[in-house]
Amino acid sequence: MNSQLLWVLSLLAVTIFLFVSGKLRMDVVALLALIALVLGGPLTLQEATAGFSDPNVILIAALFVIGEGLVRTGVALQLGEWLIKMSGSSETRMLVLLMLTVAGLGAFMSSTGVVAIFIPVAISIAAKMGTSPGRLMMPLSFAGLISGMMTLVATPPNLVVNSELVREGLAGFSFFAVTPIGLVVLLLGIGYMLVARFWLVTPTQETTPGGVRRRNFHDLIRDYKLAGRARRLAIRPSSPLVGQRLDALELRERYGANIVGLERWRKFRRVMVAVSGTTEFRAGDVLLIDMSAAEIDVRQFCREQQLEPKILRGDYFSGHARDVGMAEVALIPDSALTGKSLRELAFRSRYGLSVVGIRRRGTPIAGALTDEALELGDILLVIGSWKRIGQLKQQSRDFMLLTLPEEVDEVTPAHSQAPHALFCLALMVAMMLTDEIPNPIAALLACLLMGKFRCIDMESALRAIHWPSLLLIVGMMPFALALQKTGGITLIVDGLMALAGERSAHVMLACLFVLCAGIGLFISNTATAVLMAPIGIAAAHQMGLSPYPFTLIIAIAASAAFMTPVSSPVNTLVLGPGGYRFVDFVKIGVPFTLVVMVVSVVLVPLWFPF
């Protein structure tokens, strides 16, 4: 083993360790590894940075924008309403339709995005049907992962494997090359989940004699223990608050008073005004206040600030539901908000909403929340204008909107641009099916058309691109070339040949699947595909066989991340809403991964002969 190969393997081991430890962001680790490959000598600067000009990186970025356009136009939510209508009261029909819909939509956009969209849909479906959300959440995540096996553009690992074939001078896969295998896996997954769902019952769902109703303000008030905290207070002309800005008063720090709304007279009528740190108070304003500190004497607070108590109709602002909204949100994996407090984030100033409750591991946190560090899995109850709550959907890099109460039906308008978004998606797929227009160009044209039809604006498009994922791909691509130049791929392939090469090509496929699935437990499926694709091609060449079945098995194995809740962001997203434990994914995911392996090893050579 030469010194350059030892350097690359050591660097790869350190990179995997940092991925697993989570001490640094994965994209930062990948870029540091890229730098180390140049400084250590295995690669030149041009070789290490070639990933920045890779057409597939442009394609993946464009697909993020396409997916955001589908989100903003409400296509997925309309599908959710259709699901509820079509399934009626049958949980079996609902599970089948849900998995088919998620896998179908995920074939053309990010599986993580699709699952994030459908989590609140599945929660509302479970409530309507009187079943536990846990019965639908894992089928939802499995369908999201299986969607990566449906088309060439469904997931980055497919594009990475395809790019490696093209780099070797071979023709890439067609748009639907993986689809037959994906359809078989999807049908098996549906059948498997129809049985496995009975192992996923959680006792947390609330039932009523007429079934389970959708959650409303009163349910959220009860779940977060907000009863008795609301106050409606008018500002007298002599109040020291008059003429002051909210962020200068420190009312939360001094009194535990969190102002969530403001009533003000405008043109002979009282209207609700959105509150931010720069809001300046006037005499006659009526404040809607959440008093989170139980030890504060409200009467003394009113005397000191010259406030007049007013009648509050409805428990905790439920009588103001048309103007003041509530919603539950959860942090997504890799959110920049994790580990920071609401004060550090300036949450109200940034998002125009107030956090009035946090549930951690199913239990609401008592007392003031401003200095509470947020953790992955926390569910936040926010309150403020419905417009601001709707804008949280655009913060998909940090949040997913988990639950909207039934009161939202009275204020949420229908999205009018959904037909245009569907047209753009259909046009993109049609262009990709031809050999005349390259896939990245087809995706870019669809993005521009979505902008033309006002499905998405430039600011939202830039926010939709998940830059950490792109940097992770760009940073990990040089490892494959470094292993090839230093003899690392030859070493790995020789080991595989010693293990399986003398037996049969099917055994080699199984070994590649196991190796890929095993590595995928520790690093992202995209990084796994980057490392494994050249190994699969080299193994095929050494055995004198076609590289297509070997690379296709790697793409499928990279998507088969069913075994743990941390093996894919898709699984992590459903962990909290489904009420799952780590062992739930192991007992459900491991058997199904073995099923996928057997099916793939048998069917892939039939579709792409050796």
C-alpha positions as CSV (number, residue, x, y, z in Angstrom):
1,M,0.0,0.0,0.0
2,N,1.6,3.3,-1.1
3,S,1.7,6.4,1.0
4,Q,-0.8,8.3,-1.3
5,L,-3.4,5.5,-0.9
6,L,-2.8,5.4,2.9
7,W,-3.5,9.1,3.0
8,V,-6.7,8.8,1.0
9,L,-8.0,5.9,3.1
10,S,-7.1,7.7,6.3
11,L,-8.9,10.8,5.1
12,L,-11.9,8.7,4.1
13,A,-12.1,7.1,7.5
14,V,-11.8,10.5,9.2
15,T,-14.6,11.9,6.9
16,I,-16.9,9.0,7.8
17,F,-16.2,9.5,11.5
18,L,-17.1,13.2,11.3
19,F,-20.2,12.3,9.4
20,V,-21.3,9.9,12.1
21,S,-20.3,12.1,15.0
22,G,-22.3,15.1,13.7
23,K,-19.8,17.5,15.2
24,L,-19.5,19.4,11.9
25,R,-22.0,19.9,9.1
26,M,-21.6,17.2,6.4
27,D,-21.1,19.8,3.7
28,V,-18.3,21.4,5.7
29,V,-16.7,18.0,6.2
30,A,-16.9,17.2,2.5
31,L,-15.3,20.6,1.5
32,L,-12.5,20.1,4.1
33,A,-11.9,16.6,2.6
34,L,-11.7,18.2,-0.9
35,I,-9.0,20.7,0.4
36,A,-7.1,17.9,2.1
37,L,-7.0,15.8,-1.1
38,V,-5.4,18.7,-2.9
39,L,-2.9,19.6,-0.1
40,G,-2.0,16.0,0.4
41,G,-1.1,15.5,-3.2
42,P,-3.4,12.8,-4.6
43,L,-5.4,15.2,-6.8
44,T,-4.7,18.5,-8.6
45,L,-6.8,21.5,-8.1
46,Q,-8.6,21.0,-11.4
47,E,-9.4,17.4,-10.5
48,A,-10.7,18.2,-7.0
49,T,-13.0,21.0,-8.2
50,A,-14.3,19.2,-11.3
51,G,-17.6,18.5,-9.4
52,F,-18.6,22.2,-9.5
53,S,-19.0,22.0,-13.2
54,D,-20.7,18.6,-13.3
55,P,-24.1,18.9,-15.2
56,N,-25.8,16.7,-12.7
57,V,-25.1,19.2,-9.9
58,I,-27.0,21.8,-12.0
59,L,-29.8,19.2,-12.6
60,I,-30.2,18.5,-8.9
61,A,-30.3,22.2,-8.0
62,A,-33.0,22.7,-10.7
63,L,-35.0,19.8,-9.3
64,F,-35.1,21.4,-5.9
65,V,-36.7,24.5,-7.5
66,I,-39.2,22.3,-9.4
67,G,-40.2,20.7,-6.1
68,E,-40.6,24.0,-4.4
69,G,-42.9,25.2,-7.2
70,L,-45.1,22.1,-6.6
71,V,-45.1,22.9,-2.9
72,R,-46.0,26.6,-3.3
73,T,-48.8,25.9,-5.7
74,G,-50.4,23.4,-3.3
75,V,-50.2,20.4,-5.6
76,A,-49.3,18.0,-2.8
77,L,-51.9,19.4,-0.4
78,Q,-54.5,19.0,-3.1
79,L,-53.4,15.4,-3.5
80,G,-53.9,15.0,0.2
81,E,-57.5,16.2,0.0
82,W,-58.0,13.8,-2.9
83,L,-56.6,10.9,-0.8
84,I,-59.0,11.6,2.0
85,K,-61.9,11.7,-0.4
86,M,-60.9,8.5,-2.3
87,S,-60.1,6.4,0.8
88,G,-63.3,7.0,2.7
89,S,-63.1,5.3,6.0
90,S,-60.8,2.4,4.8
91,E,-57.3,2.5,6.4
92,T,-56.1,-0.2,4.0
93,R,-57.2,1.9,0.9
94,M,-55.7,5.0,2.5
95,L,-52.3,3.3,3.0
96,V,-52.2,2.0,-0.5
97,L,-53.2,5.3,-2.1
98,L,-50.8,7.2,0.2
99,M,-47.8,5.1,-0.7
100,L,-48.7,5.2,-4.4
101,T,-49.1,9.0,-4.4
102,V,-45.9,9.7,-2.4
103,A,-43.8,7.3,-4.6
104,G,-45.3,8.8,-7.8
105,L,-44.7,12.4,-6.8
106,G,-41.3,11.6,-5.3
107,A,-40.3,10.2,-8.7
108,F,-40.0,13.8,-9.9
109,M,-39.0,15.8,-6.9
110,S,-37.0,15.4,-3.6
111,S,-38.2,12.5,-1.5
112,T,-37.4,14.5,1.6
113,G,-39.6,17.4,0.4
114,V,-42.4,15.0,-0.5
115,V,-42.4,13.4,2.9
116,A,-42.2,16.7,4.6
117,I,-45.3,17.9,2.7
118,F,-47.3,14.7,3.4
119,I,-46.6,14.4,7.1
120,P,-49.3,17.0,8.1
121,V,-51.5,15.4,5.5
122,A,-51.0,11.9,7.0
123,I,-51.6,13.3,10.5
124,S,-54.9,14.9,9.5
125,I,-55.9,11.6,7.7
126,A,-55.1,9.6,10.8
127,A,-57.2,12.0,12.9
128,K,-60.1,11.7,10.5
129,M,-60.0,8.0,10.4
130,G,-59.5,7.4,14.1
131,T,-56.2,5.7,13.8
132,S,-52.7,6.4,15.2
133,P,-50.4,8.5,13.1
134,G,-47.8,5.8,13.7
135,R,-49.7,3.5,11.4
136,L,-49.1,5.8,8.4
137,M,-45.8,7.6,9.1
138,M,-43.5,4.6,8.4
139,P,-45.3,3.6,5.2
140,L,-45.0,7.3,4.3
141,S,-41.2,7.3,4.8
142,F,-40.8,3.9,3.0
143,A,-42.7,5.2,0.0
144,G,-40.5,8.3,0.0
145,L,-37.4,6.1,-0.1
146,I,-38.8,3.7,-2.8
147,S,-39.6,6.8,-4.9
148,G,-35.9,7.1,-5.5
149,M,-36.1,3.8,-7.4
150,M,-38.8,5.1,-9.8
151,T,-37.0,7.4,-12.3
152,L,-33.5,8.6,-13.1
153,V,-34.0,12.0,-11.6
154,A,-35.9,10.8,-8.4
155,T,-32.8,10.9,-6.2
156,P,-29.2,12.2,-6.4
157,P,-27.6,8.7,-6.1
158,N,-29.2,7.7,-9.4
159,L,-27.7,10.8,-11.1
160,V,-24.3,10.2,-9.5
161,V,-24.2,6.6,-10.8
162,N,-25.4,7.7,-14.2
163,S,-22.7,10.4,-14.3
164,E,-20.0,7.8,-13.4
165,L,-21.1,5.7,-16.4
166,V,-20.9,8.7,-18.7
167,R,-17.5,9.6,-17.3
168,E,-16.3,6.1,-18.3
169,G,-17.4,6.7,-21.9
170,L,-20.5,4.6,-21.6
171,A,-24.1,5.5,-22.4
172,G,-26.1,6.6,-19.3
173,F,-29.3,5.1,-18.1
174,S,-32.6,6.1,-19.7
175,F,-35.1,8.2,-17.8
176,F,-37.2,5.1,-16.8
177,A,-34.3,2.6,-16.6
178,V,-34.9,1.8,-13.0
179,T,-38.7,2.1,-13.0
180,P,-39.5,-1.7,-13.5
181,I,-37.5,-2.6,-10.4
182,G,-38.9,0.3,-8.5
183,L,-42.5,-0.7,-9.3
184,V,-41.9,-4.2,-8.1
185,V,-40.3,-2.9,-4.9
186,L,-43.2,-0.5,-4.4
187,L,-45.8,-3.3,-4.7
188,L,-43.8,-5.4,-2.3
189,G,-43.5,-2.4,0.1
190,I,-47.2,-1.8,0.0
191,G,-47.9,-5.5,0.7
192,Y,-45.3,-5.5,3.5
193,M,-46.7,-2.4,5.1
194,L,-50.2,-3.7,5.1
195,V,-49.0,-6.3,7.5
196,A,-46.2,-4.4,9.3
197,R,-48.6,-1.5,10.2
198,F,-50.1,-3.6,13.0
199,W,-46.6,-3.6,14.7
200,L,-46.6,0.2,14.7
201,V,-49.6,1.0,16.8
202,T,-49.0,3.8,19.3
203,P,-51.3,4.6,22.2
204,T,-51.2,8.4,21.9
205,Q,-54.1,8.9,19.5
206,E,-57.2,10.5,21.0
207,T,-60.5,9.0,20.1
208,T,-64.1,10.2,20.4
209,P,-67.4,8.3,20.1
210,G,-67.8,9.5,16.5
211,G,-64.2,8.7,15.5
212,V,-61.3,11.1,15.7
213,R,-61.8,14.7,14.7
214,R,-59.2,17.0,13.3
215,R,-57.3,19.0,16.0
216,N,-58.4,22.5,16.6
217,F,-57.4,25.5,18.8
218,H,-58.9,23.9,21.9
219,D,-56.8,20.7,21.4
220,L,-53.6,22.7,21.0
221,I,-54.4,24.8,24.1
222,R,-54.9,21.6,26.1
223,D,-51.9,19.8,24.8
224,Y,-49.5,22.7,25.5
225,K,-51.2,23.6,28.8
226,L,-52.0,27.2,27.7
227,A,-55.3,27.6,29.5
228,G,-55.4,30.7,31.8
229,R,-52.4,32.4,30.2
230,A,-54.1,34.7,27.8
231,R,-54.9,38.4,28.5
232,R,-56.5,41.1,26.5
233,L,-55.3,44.5,27.7
234,A,-55.9,48.0,26.3
235,I,-53.2,50.7,26.4
236,R,-54.4,53.8,28.3
237,P,-53.2,57.3,27.1
238,S,-51.0,57.6,30.2
239,S,-49.3,54.3,29.7
240,P,-45.5,54.3,29.4
241,L,-45.9,52.0,26.4
242,V,-47.2,54.7,24.2
243,G,-44.7,55.7,21.5
244,Q,-42.3,52.8,22.5
245,R,-41.1,50.0,20.2
246,L,-41.7,46.4,21.4
247,D,-38.1,45.3,21.2
248,A,-37.1,48.2,23.6
249,L,-39.6,47.3,26.3
250,E,-38.3,43.8,27.3
251,L,-41.8,42.7,28.4
252,R,-41.0,39.0,28.1
253,E,-37.9,39.4,30.3
254,R,-39.5,41.6,32.9
255,Y,-43.0,40.2,33.1
256,G,-43.1,37.0,31.0
257,A,-45.6,38.9,28.7
258,N,-45.4,37.7,25.1
259,I,-47.4,40.0,22.8
260,V,-48.9,37.8,20.1
261,G,-51.4,40.2,18.5
262,L,-52.5,43.8,18.4
263,E,-55.9,45.3,17.8
264,R,-56.0,48.8,16.4
265,W,-58.7,51.2,15.1
266,R,-58.3,51.9,11.4
267,K,-61.0,53.6,9.2
268,F,-63.7,53.3,11.8
269,R,-63.1,49.6,12.5
270,R,-60.8,47.6,14.7
271,V,-58.3,45.4,12.8
272,M,-55.6,43.0,13.8
273,V,-52.1,44.2,13.3
274,A,-49.1,41.8,12.9
275,V,-46.6,42.3,15.8
276,S,-42.8,42.5,15.3
277,G,-39.9,43.9,17.3
278,T,-40.3,47.3,15.5
279,T,-44.0,47.7,16.3
280,E,-44.7,51.0,18.0
281,F,-47.6,51.2,20.4
282,R,-50.3,53.8,20.5
283,A,-52.9,54.8,23.0
284,G,-56.1,52.7,22.5
285,D,-54.2,49.7,21.1
286,V,-55.5,46.4,22.6
287,L,-52.8,43.9,23.2
288,L,-53.3,40.1,23.1
289,I,-50.8,38.8,25.5
290,D,-49.5,35.3,26.5
291,M,-48.5,35.5,30.2
292,S,-46.0,32.5,30.4
293,A,-44.7,33.4,33.9
294,A,-47.2,32.1,36.4
295,E,-45.6,34.0,39.3
296,I,-46.2,37.4,37.8
297,D,-49.0,39.4,39.4
298,V,-51.1,40.5,36.4
299,R,-52.8,43.3,38.3
300,Q,-49.5,44.8,39.3
301,F,-48.3,44.5,35.7
302,C,-51.4,46.4,34.6
303,R,-50.9,49.1,37.2
304,E,-47.3,49.6,36.3
305,Q,-47.9,49.8,32.6
306,Q,-51.3,51.6,32.8
307,L,-53.2,48.8,31.0
308,E,-56.9,48.2,31.2
309,P,-58.2,44.6,31.2
310,K,-60.7,43.8,28.4
311,I,-63.1,40.9,27.9
312,L,-61.5,38.0,26.1
313,R,-63.9,35.8,24.3
314,G,-62.8,32.2,23.8
315,D,-60.1,30.3,25.7
316,Y,-56.6,31.5,24.7
317,F,-57.5,33.6,21.7
318,S,-59.7,30.9,20.2
319,G,-62.3,33.6,19.6
320,H,-59.8,35.5,17.4
321,A,-59.1,32.4,15.2
322,R,-60.0,34.3,12.0
323,D,-57.2,36.8,12.6
324,V,-54.7,35.0,14.9
325,G,-53.5,31.6,13.8
326,M,-51.7,28.7,15.5
327,A,-49.6,25.9,14.0
328,E,-47.2,23.2,15.1
329,V,-43.8,23.2,13.4
330,A,-40.8,20.8,13.8
331,L,-37.1,21.3,13.0
332,I,-35.8,19.3,10.1
333,P,-32.4,17.5,10.1
334,D,-29.5,19.8,9.6
335,S,-31.6,22.8,10.6
336,A,-29.5,25.8,11.4
337,L,-31.8,26.5,14.4
338,T,-30.9,23.3,16.3
339,G,-29.0,24.1,19.5
340,K,-29.9,27.7,19.6
341,S,-32.4,29.5,21.9
342,L,-35.4,31.6,20.7
343,R,-33.6,34.7,22.0
344,E,-30.4,33.9,20.0
345,L,-32.5,33.3,16.9
346,A,-34.6,36.5,17.4
347,F,-37.4,34.2,16.4
348,R,-40.2,36.8,16.5
349,S,-38.2,39.4,14.6
350,R,-37.1,36.9,12.0
351,Y,-40.4,35.1,11.4
352,G,-43.0,37.5,12.7
353,L,-44.4,34.7,15.0
354,S,-44.3,33.9,18.7
355,V,-43.4,30.5,20.1
356,V,-45.8,29.9,23.0
357,G,-45.2,26.2,23.6
358,I,-42.5,23.5,23.0
359,R,-43.2,19.8,23.3
360,R,-40.1,17.7,23.8
361,R,-40.5,13.9,23.7
362,G,-44.3,14.4,24.0
363,T,-44.2,16.6,27.1
364,P,-44.8,20.4,27.0
365,I,-41.9,22.5,28.6
366,A,-43.2,24.7,31.4
367,G,-42.2,28.3,32.0
368,A,-40.5,30.9,29.9
369,L,-39.1,29.5,26.6
370,T,-36.9,32.3,25.3
371,D,-33.7,30.8,26.6
372,E,-34.5,27.1,25.9
373,A,-32.1,25.6,23.4
374,L,-34.0,23.8,20.6
375,E,-33.4,20.2,19.9
376,L,-34.0,18.0,16.9
377,G,-37.4,16.4,17.5
378,D,-38.9,19.4,19.3
379,I,-42.4,20.4,18.2
380,L,-43.0,24.2,18.5
381,L,-46.4,25.8,18.8
382,V,-46.3,29.2,17.1
383,I,-49.0,31.9,17.1
384,G,-49.4,35.0,14.9
385,S,-51.0,36.0,11.7
386,W,-52.1,33.3,9.3
387,K,-50.1,35.0,6.5
388,R,-46.9,34.6,8.6
389,I,-47.7,31.0,9.3
390,G,-48.2,30.4,5.6
391,Q,-44.8,31.9,4.9
392,L,-43.2,29.2,7.2
393,K,-43.8,26.8,4.3
394,Q,-41.1,28.7,2.5
395,Q,-38.7,28.1,5.4
396,S,-38.3,24.4,4.3
397,R,-34.6,24.6,5.1
398,D,-35.2,24.9,8.8
399,F,-38.9,23.9,9.4
400,M,-41.6,21.6,8.3
401,L,-45.1,22.8,9.0
402,L,-46.5,19.9,11.0
403,T,-50.1,20.6,12.0
404,L,-52.6,23.3,11.0
405,P,-55.8,23.4,13.2
406,E,-59.2,23.0,11.6
407,E,-59.7,26.8,11.9
408,V,-57.3,27.3,9.0
409,D,-60.0,26.2,6.6
410,E,-61.7,29.5,7.1
411,V,-58.7,31.6,6.1
412,T,-56.5,29.7,3.7
413,P,-57.1,30.5,0.0
414,A,-56.8,27.9,-2.8
415,H,-53.6,28.0,-4.9
416,S,-54.5,29.1,-8.4
417,Q,-51.2,28.3,-10.1
418,A,-51.3,24.5,-9.5
419,P,-52.3,23.7,-13.2
420,H,-49.3,25.7,-14.4
421,A,-47.0,23.9,-12.1
422,L,-48.3,20.5,-13.3
423,F,-47.8,21.6,-16.9
424,C,-44.2,22.6,-16.2
425,L,-43.6,19.2,-14.5
426,A,-45.2,17.3,-17.4
427,L,-43.2,19.3,-20.0
428,M,-39.9,18.6,-18.2
429,V,-40.6,14.9,-18.1
430,A,-41.5,14.9,-21.8
431,M,-38.3,16.7,-22.7
432,M,-36.3,14.3,-20.6
433,L,-37.8,11.3,-22.4
434,T,-36.3,12.6,-25.7
435,D,-32.7,12.2,-26.6
436,E,-32.6,15.7,-28.1
437,I,-32.6,17.8,-25.0
438,P,-30.2,17.1,-22.1
439,N,-31.8,16.6,-18.7
440,P,-30.2,19.7,-17.0
441,I,-31.5,21.9,-19.9
442,A,-35.0,20.4,-19.6
443,A,-35.0,21.1,-15.9
444,L,-33.8,24.6,-16.3
445,L,-36.5,25.3,-18.9
446,A,-39.1,24.0,-16.5
447,C,-37.7,26.3,-13.7
448,L,-37.9,29.4,-16.0
449,L,-41.5,28.5,-17.0
450,M,-42.5,28.2,-13.4
451,G,-41.1,31.7,-12.8
452,K,-43.0,32.9,-15.9
453,F,-46.3,31.4,-14.6
454,R,-45.6,32.9,-11.1
455,C,-45.5,29.4,-9.5
456,I,-42.3,30.5,-7.8
457,D,-40.2,33.8,-7.5
458,M,-36.5,34.1,-7.6
459,E,-36.1,34.6,-3.9
460,S,-38.0,31.4,-3.2
461,A,-36.2,29.5,-5.9
462,L,-32.8,30.4,-4.4
463,R,-34.0,29.4,-0.9
464,A,-35.4,26.1,-2.3
465,I,-32.0,24.9,-3.4
466,H,-30.5,22.8,-0.6
467,W,-26.9,24.1,-0.9
468,P,-25.5,21.7,1.7
469,S,-26.6,18.7,-0.4
470,L,-24.9,20.1,-3.5
471,L,-21.7,20.9,-1.6
472,L,-21.8,17.4,-0.1
473,I,-21.9,15.9,-3.6
474,V,-19.2,18.2,-5.0
475,G,-17.0,17.5,-2.0
476,M,-17.3,13.8,-2.1
477,M,-16.9,13.3,-5.9
478,P,-13.1,13.7,-5.7
479,F,-12.8,10.7,-3.4
480,A,-13.8,8.4,-6.2
481,L,-11.1,9.8,-8.5
482,A,-8.5,9.8,-5.6
483,L,-9.2,6.1,-4.9
484,Q,-8.9,5.3,-8.6
485,K,-5.6,7.1,-9.0
486,T,-4.0,5.7,-5.9
487,G,-5.1,2.1,-6.4
488,G,-7.8,2.1,-3.7
489,I,-10.6,0.9,-6.0
490,T,-8.4,-1.9,-7.3
491,L,-7.7,-3.0,-3.7
492,I,-11.4,-3.0,-2.8
493,V,-12.4,-4.8,-6.0
494,D,-9.7,-7.4,-5.4
495,G,-11.2,-8.0,-2.0
496,L,-14.7,-8.4,-3.5
497,M,-13.3,-10.7,-6.1
498,A,-11.7,-12.9,-3.5
499,L,-14.9,-13.0,-1.6
500,A,-17.4,-13.4,-4.4
501,G,-15.7,-13.4,-7.8
502,E,-15.2,-17.1,-8.0
503,R,-18.9,-17.9,-7.3
504,S,-21.2,-16.0,-9.6
505,A,-22.1,-12.5,-10.8
506,H,-25.3,-12.7,-8.6
507,V,-23.2,-13.2,-5.5
508,M,-21.1,-10.1,-6.5
509,L,-24.3,-8.1,-6.9
510,A,-25.4,-9.2,-3.4
511,C,-22.0,-8.2,-2.0
512,L,-22.2,-4.8,-3.6
513,F,-25.7,-4.3,-2.2
514,V,-24.6,-5.3,1.3
515,L,-21.5,-3.1,1.2
516,C,-23.5,-0.1,-0.1
517,A,-26.3,-0.6,2.4
518,G,-23.8,-1.0,5.2
519,I,-21.9,2.2,4.3
520,G,-25.2,4.0,4.0
521,L,-25.8,3.4,7.7
522,F,-23.0,5.9,8.5
523,I,-22.9,8.4,5.6
524,S,-25.5,9.9,3.3
525,N,-26.9,7.8,0.4
526,T,-25.5,10.3,-2.1
527,A,-22.0,10.1,-0.6
528,T,-22.3,6.3,-0.6
529,A,-23.2,6.3,-4.3
530,V,-20.2,8.6,-5.1
531,L,-17.9,6.1,-3.4
532,M,-19.5,2.9,-4.7
533,A,-20.2,3.7,-8.3
534,P,-16.6,3.4,-9.5
535,I,-16.1,0.2,-7.5
536,G,-19.1,-1.4,-9.2
537,I,-17.8,-0.5,-12.6
538,A,-14.3,-1.7,-11.8
539,A,-15.8,-5.0,-10.5
540,A,-17.7,-5.5,-13.7
541,H,-14.7,-4.8,-15.9
542,Q,-12.6,-7.3,-13.9
543,M,-15.2,-10.0,-14.3
544,G,-15.6,-9.1,-18.0
545,L,-19.3,-8.3,-17.6
546,S,-21.6,-5.3,-18.4
547,P,-21.3,-2.5,-15.8
548,Y,-25.0,-1.6,-16.0
549,P,-26.4,-4.2,-13.6
550,F,-23.6,-3.5,-11.1
551,T,-24.2,0.3,-11.1
552,L,-28.0,-0.2,-11.0
553,I,-27.7,-2.4,-7.9
554,I,-25.7,0.3,-6.2
555,A,-28.3,3.0,-7.1
556,I,-31.1,0.8,-5.6
557,A,-29.1,-0.1,-2.5
558,A,-28.4,3.6,-1.9
559,S,-32.1,4.3,-1.8
560,A,-32.8,1.3,0.4
561,A,-32.1,3.2,3.6
562,F,-34.9,1.6,5.6
563,M,-32.9,0.2,8.6
564,T,-32.4,3.1,11.0
565,P,-34.0,6.5,11.7
566,V,-30.7,8.2,10.9
567,S,-29.9,6.4,7.7
568,S,-31.9,9.0,5.7
569,P,-33.5,12.4,6.5
570,V,-36.8,10.9,5.3
571,N,-36.8,8.5,8.3
572,T,-35.7,11.2,10.7
573,L,-38.6,13.4,9.7
574,V,-41.3,10.8,10.7
575,L,-39.5,9.7,13.9
576,G,-41.3,12.3,16.1
577,P,-44.7,12.5,14.5
578,G,-44.9,8.7,14.3
579,G,-44.0,8.3,18.0
580,Y,-41.3,5.7,16.9
581,R,-38.3,4.4,18.7
582,F,-34.9,3.5,17.1
583,V,-35.8,-0.2,17.4
584,D,-39.0,0.3,15.4
585,F,-37.0,1.1,12.3
586,V,-34.7,-1.9,12.9
587,K,-37.4,-4.5,13.3
588,I,-39.4,-3.1,10.3
589,G,-36.5,-1.9,8.1
590,V,-34.1,-4.8,8.2
591,P,-36.4,-7.5,6.9
592,F,-37.6,-5.3,4.1
593,T,-34.0,-4.3,3.1
594,L,-33.3,-8.1,2.8
595,V,-36.4,-8.4,0.6
596,V,-35.3,-5.5,-1.6
597,M,-31.8,-7.1,-1.9
598,V,-33.1,-10.5,-3.0
599,V,-35.6,-8.9,-5.5
600,S,-32.9,-6.6,-6.9
601,V,-30.3,-9.4,-7.3
602,V,-32.8,-11.5,-9.2
603,L,-34.5,-8.8,-11.3
604,V,-31.7,-6.4,-12.2
605,P,-29.8,-9.0,-14.4
606,L,-33.1,-9.8,-16.2
607,W,-33.6,-6.1,-17.1
608,F,-29.9,-5.4,-17.8
609,P,-28.2,-8.7,-18.7
610,F,-24.6,-9.4,-17.7
